[in-house]
């Protein structure tokens, strides 16, 4: 990936973090910036131990590649892939098998201590 693509990706991660904060009412930050390593999540939140957020800010979105990457990076955690193309709104992709688990996590997040 070239320098412009990396900048677009980093800007997308910051933008996605703001949107997660707005929609889910949870503190969210760009993962690499906040945690400081290439293995950090794209977006870091208080839900990191329970949900992985994968961000794709691209015109050529490959749905199943993104879902597979999120699943591999999540280590068994349910995942949400966030995607936005130029001039379009953010969308969330959640594997159907993860939907009930994510819903329960979000509904009970005040009870989460780890």
Phi, psi and omega in degrees: 000135180281175183299320180295321178294321178294320178297317180297319178296316180295318178296321178296321178294319177295317179296316179297320178299319177297320180292320176299315178301316182293312187283318184261355180054052179221144176296133179218141179220159174298127188297311182297318180297319185280315184266335171086024179212159182292341178270004179290154176293158178299319178230131180253130179223178174293348181266009185307325181283354187236329183222137174258131173255123176248130184247131176232109178250085189209158175276332183252075183281126177252096189309302186288331173297318180294316179296317179297319179296315179299317180296317180294317182288334185282347178058038179098348177286151172294156185227155174234123176262124177255132181226142172213131172261165179306131176072012183239158178283161174293142173234152178247133177246122180234122174304136184304324179295338180268346189300313181296319180296314180297318178301316179294318179300313181293324180291330184249021188296337177295335181275353183282129180244350180235000000 
